Amino acid sequence: MNSQAKASFDWKRLLFMAIGVILFIVVYYSPQWPDAVDPMGKHFLLSVQGKGAIAVFLLAATWWIFEVVPIGITSLMIGILQALFLIRTPLKAFTDFMQPSVMFIFGSIIIGLVFTKTGLTRRLAYKMLAIVGEKTSMIYLGCFLVTSALAHIMAHTAVAATIFPLLVSIYALYGEGDKKTKFGKGLFMGMAYVAGAGSIVTLLGAARGAVALGFFTDIMKKDIGFFELTYYMLPIGWLMTILLWGYFMVVLKPEKKVIPGLREKAKDLYKELGPITRNELIAAGIVLAVVITLAINAIMRSFVPGFVPLNKTGVILMSTVLFFITSILDIEDLEAVPWNIILLFAGAMSIGFCLWETGAAEWMAINWLAMFKESGWFVFVMSIAFFVMIMTNVIMNVAAIAISLPVALVIAPYLGVAGEVILFAALVTSGMPFLLLVGAAPNAIAYESKQFTTGEFFMYGVPASIILMLVTALAVYVIWPLMGMPTTLG
């Protein structure tokens, strides 16, 4: 009995748990770190709280990657450590767990649950499979194209939550049950990746675009409009979508080239669903109203000075209330919400604000960018893009933009670099965090498929991130200049 208990003890789990704790202790109790110094000679002190924020992040990142405990429980540790070690007040640390962005993710997940319960998901899945056919490569491509396109007109979080149950229905027809397969990994991870690629194309895909344009206008005293952003981002977003399809066809090539009889089976299953039901119509109507409202909000904000948009979290949560008012959902559905995913993003918001408010993120940004202040314009722009890519994997992309873009835009004129190329390069990499689940809500939603571990997500994300940096370099050096974007001053 004792020998069985010893054999089943997970030493690997204990090791990585201990590594996270050791990293926290070493960083938190280390002597004062040197100041960061910007190109103008201004010093930025890293406070004890800032050092503590970095320590908390290192523990959380280690535990997240190696899943020593459920990812939502690691998020709880983020709040606990801030409170116990006085890094931030408990009120701030735990209030961040209910940030509007977290509630937006909750509302998006509810939409996904509604699509599944009403049967809309199966209806859409069978119709898609009847169109794309039986080749698994075309199923990959069809799912990726639809996901990317939808992220042009609605928040990528909502897109992922809506597409996820559709992919579950498609995977059910692959014939492997709940078994983990290459096709399953590629299908769900690919959905998360291309949701990010599609979201960079317009201001409707995510809040990061509007925030970045706001900083750019304030610092550079220039305006960039809705359609100008789309003009430069459209070729990059779609190039990444196609390249990601090719990437997954190489590294996670489906075990089956075709699923024999799939098209006919999909048609038969669609017929079995019968005519569209009342609940399906109501659910589709509510979701369509949400999408139209959010789209009008984003467009009006871009074209009407002083326009105050409706809060996007309030809009999407109103749909949640309507689903219960119309009896599409009941209490049992509420209890089925994947709280592990909600907690993951709650913790991500908390550590993001912790790094930001303690000055740790700014200290890291200035130290990084200062290393490239003597470099050529291309190296400087790529260094910003790389820093944003790394930071957007560990904190919310809006915060990654907020801490790096202002510093970069202030330094840019001293190096003769145009602000536009810095802005767009940062927006490209901030939209595609391929390394950690906390980088974007679609990543965490895809994880709910149970087709991959956090470690696998990181492993496949490294080559994908290299592809992202290469595409960004191509855009900065070739594509955007050919399209008329300035790269240098004068």
N, C-alpha and C positions, 0 to 999 in steps of 0.2 A: 504494500500500500504506500509506504514512504518512498520507495524507489520510483513508483509511478508518479507521485506528486513532484519529486525532484525532476523527473524526465519532462514533465509537462510545464515546468517553470520557464517562463519566457525571459531568458537572460538578455536577449537582444533588446527587448522592450525596456528592461531595467537599465541597460547601458545608456540608451538614448535619453531616457528620462533623467538619468544622472548627469549626462552631458549638458542638457538644458539647464539644470539647476546650477551646475558648476559655472557655466557661462554667465548666468545671472550674478552669482556671488563674486566672481572675479571682476566683472565690469563694474558692478555697483560699489564694491569696496576698494576699487583701484584708486590711486592718487589722482589729483586734478589733471585733466587732459589739457593740452595746449589750446590756446585760442585759435579760432578761425579768423583769417585776415583777408578782407576783400581787396580787389585791385586798387581801390582808393585809400587803402591803409587802415580802414576801420576794423576794430577788433570785435569779435563775437565770442563771449565767454560761454563755455559749456557748464551749466550749473549742475549741482548735485542731482537735481530733479531730472535734468536733461540726460545725464549719464544713467540715471535709473530707468528712464524711458527706453534707452537703447538696450539696457540689461533685460528689461521685460520683453522687448521685441525678440531678442536672441533666444530666450527661453521658449517663447510662443512659437517662433519659426521652427525651432528644432522639434518641438512636440507636434506641430502641425504636419511637418514633412514626414515624420516617422510614425505618426498616429499612435503615440504611446498611450493615449486615452482618446475617447471620442472627441472630434474636433470642436464640438460645442463646449465641452468641459475645459479644454485648453483656453477657450475664450473667457470662461469664468475666471481662470487663473489670472488673466490680464487685469481684470477689475480688482481681484483680491490683492495682487501684489502692489498695485498702485495705492490701494487704501492702507495696507499694512505697513508699507515702507514710506508712506507720506510723500509719494511722488506726485500725486494730485489728491485733492480731497475726495472722499468716497462719493459725495454728491455729484461731482463732475465725472468721476470714473464710471459710475454706474448709470448716470443719466444718459450717457452716450449710447448705452445699450438699447435705448428707445428713441434714437435719433429718427427724424422723418425718413431718412434713406433706408433705415432698417424696416420701417413700417411700409415703405414703398415695395420692398422686396416681399414682405408678407402679403401685400395686396396682389402682387404679380403671381405669387405661388397659388393664391386662392383662385385666380383666373385659370391657371393650369388645372387645378382640381375640378373646376366647373366644366371645362372642356372634356375632361375624362368622364365625369359622372353623367353628363347629358348625352354622351355618345358622339359629340362633334369631332372629338379626336379621331375615333375610328373611321368616321365618315370621311374626314380629310385624308387620313392615312391610306385608306383603300383607294380613294380617287387618285392620290399621288402615285401609288404603286401601279395602278392601271395605266398611268401615263408613262412613267419612267421605265417600266418593264421589269425583266427578271435578272438583269446583270447587276451584281452588287456594286460594281464601280459606278453605274448610273444611279443607283439608289443613293450612294454617298453624294454624288454630284447634285442630284435633285434636292436632297435635304439641305445641302450646304447653300445652294443658290437661293432657295426659298428663305432660309434663315437670314442670309446676308441682305436680301432685298427687303424683308420685313423690317430689319434694323435701320433702314433709311427713313421709315415713317413712324416708328414707335420705339420707345425705350428698349434697349437691348435686354434689360432684365425681364420686361414683359414678354419680349419675343421668345427668350429662352424658356420661360415658364409655360408659354403657349405651345412651343414646338416640342418640349420635352415629352409630354404624354403621347404626342403623335409618333415620336421615335420609339417609345415603349411599345406601341401597337405594331409598328413596322418590325421591330426586333423580335416580337413574339412569333412572327411568321418565318423567321430565319430557321426555326426548328431545333434550337439548342436549349430551350427552356430558360432558366435563370443562370445557366452556365456562363462564365466569363469567356469571351472570345475576342479575337483581333477585330472582327467586324463590330462587335459591341463597343469596344474601347474607342475605335476610330469614329463610330457614329456619334457617340455622346461627347467625346472630347472635341471632335471636329465641329460639332454644333456650337460649343462654347467658344472656340477660337474664331469661327467665322461670324458669330454674333458681334464680336468685337470689331472684326474687319469691316462689317457692314455699318456699324454704328459711327465710324469716323466720317462717313460720306456727307451727312447733313447734321444740322443742329438738333434734329429730332431724336437722334439715336441715344444721346446721353447729355448730362448737364455739363460735362467737362468743356464742351465747345463754347458755350455761352460764357462760362467763367474765364476761359483763356482769351476770348475776344474782348472781354471787359478789361482785363489787365493790359492787353495790347493797346487798346484805345486810350487808357489812362496814361500809360508810359510813353507811347510813341506818338500820341496825338493824331492817330489815323483811324479810319473806320474800315472794317472788312465786313462785307455784307453776307447774307444768307447764301446767295447764289455764287458768290466769289469763292467761298469756302468749299462748296460742292464742286465747283469747276476744278479746283486743284486736288481735291480729295477723291473724287470719283475713280480716276484711273488707279490710284494706289489701293483703295479699298477692294476693288474688283481684282486687281493683280494679286493681292494677298489671298483673296478667296480662292482663286484658281490654283495658286501655288500650294495652298494648304490642302486642297483636294489631292494634288499630286503627291504631296508629302505623306498624307495618310495612306494613299494607295501604295507607297513604297514601304513605310515603316510598320503599317498595320493593314497589310493587304488582306482582304477577307479570305477566310479559309475556303469559301465556296465562290466560284466565279459567277455562277448563276443559281437561282432558286427555282428549279423546274416547276412549271405550272403556277407560278406566283401571280402572274397577270390575271389568269382566269379565276384563280382562287380569290383574288382581291375583288374582282367584279362580282363574283357570287356572294361574297361577304357583304359587299355594299348593298346588293339587292335585298339580302336578309334583314338589313337595318330598316327597310321599309321607308315610307315617306318621312320627311323631317318632322320632328315632334314640336309641341308647344314650348317645352323647356329649352330645346335647342334654339328655337327662334328668339326666345326671350334672352337667353345667354348671349347669343351672337349680337343681338341688338344692344345689350348693355356694354359689351366689350367694344363694339364699333363706336358707340357714343363716347367711351373713354378715349379711344384712339383719336377720334376726330377732335375732341376737346383739347387733348394734349398737343396735337399737331397745330391747331389754330393758335393756342397759347404761344408755342415756340415761334411761329411765323409772325404773329402780331408783335411779339417782343422785339423781333429783328427789324420790323418795318415801321412801327409806330412809337416814336419817342415818348417816354413817360408812361407807356402802357404797363399796367400792373397785372400780371397773369394770375390765373387761379393756381393755387398750390397743387403741384402734381401728385403729392402724397394724398392730399385731401380728395382729389378727383378719383384716384384709383381705389382708395378705401371706401368711397361712396359706392363703388361697384360691389364691394364686399357686402356692404349693408343691404344693397338691393337684391343680391343673390339669396340672402336669408329672408328678406321681406317677401320675395316671390316664391319662397319654399323650394328653390332649386337646391339649396344646401340646408343641412340641419346640424344639430350639436355634434353628431358623430363625425361629420366631415371636419368640423373645427378641431376635433381631437386627433384627426389624421394628419394635421399639418406637420411637416418635417421640422420640428423645433431644433434639431441638431444644426440644420442649415441656418435657421434664423439666428441662433446663438453664435454661430461662426461669424456672421456678418456684424452682429452686435459687438463682439470682441474686436473685430477688425476696425470698426468705427472708433472704439475706445482707444486702441493703441495708436491709431492714426491721429486722433486729436491730442493724445498724450505726447507723441513725438513733435507735433506742431506747437502746442501751447507751451511746452517746456523749452522750446528753442533748439531741440536736438536735431530736428529735420533741417532747419535753416543752417545750423552749424555744419551738418554733413554736406549740404548743397554748396555752401561757400568754399569749404575745403576741397570739394571735388572740382568745381569750376575754376578755382584759383590755379589749379595745376595746369590748366590749358590756356591761361591768359596770354602766353607768349606764342601760342601755336597759330597756324594758318586758319583761315575762315572755315574751311571744310572740317578740319579736325575739331575745332571748337563747337561747331553745330552738331557734329556726331557725338561729341562728349555729352552735350546737353540731352540729346535724344536717348543715349544709353542710360544716363542718370535717371531720367524720367521713367524709362522702361523698368529699371530696377525698383525705383520707389513705388511705382504704381502696382507692383506685385505685392507690396507689403503694407501700403496704406491706400486709402481711397484715391482714385485718380484725380479728383478735383483738388485734393490736398497736395498731391505730387506736382500738379501744375502750379498751384498757389505758392509753393516754396521755391520752385526752381525757375519758373518763367520770369518773374520780376527781376531776380538777380541776373539772369542771362541777358534780358533786354537792356539792363543798365550797363552791363559790361560790353555788349555788342558794338556800340558806336566807337569805343576805344580800339577795337580790332578791325573796324571798317566792315562789319557784318550787318546786312540788312535784317531788320526785325522780323520781316515776313517769313523768311526761311526758318528762323528759330521757332516761331510760333507753330508753323505747320509740321515741322519735324517732331516737335514735342507732342502735338496732337495725335500724330500717327502712332507713336510708341506708347502714349498714355492709354490708347484705346485697346491695346492688345497685350494684356498680362497673361503670359502662357506658363508661368512657373508655379505660382501658388494659388490655391483655391480662393484665398481672401482677396486676390487681385480684382476680381469682378464677380458679380452675382451669377452670370451664366456658368462660370466655372463650378461654383458650389451646387447649382441646380443640376448640372451634368453629373456631379459626384453622387447624387441621389440614386443614379442608375445602378450603383454598386458594381459597375463593370471594371473599375480601376481604383487603385489606392492613391493616396496623396503623393507617395513616393514615385509612382508610375507617372502621375500627372507632371511632376517636376522633371522626371527623366525625359519624357517626350517633349516637354516644353523647352528644353535647352536648345535642341536643333531648330525648333520652330522660332525661337527668339533670335537665333543667328540669321535665319531667313528674313525675319522682320527687320533686323539691322541692315542687312544687305539691300533689301528693297528700299528702306529709308535712304540709304546712301545713294542708290540709283536715282531716287526721286530728287534728292538735294543737288546732286551733281549733274544730272542729265535731264530728267523728265520735266521738273518744274522750270528750270531755265528755258527750255524749249517752249514751254507754255507761256512764258513771259514774266515769271516771278523773279524779282530782283534777289540776288544772293549777297552782293557786296555794295557798299556805299560809293557814290561817285561815278 
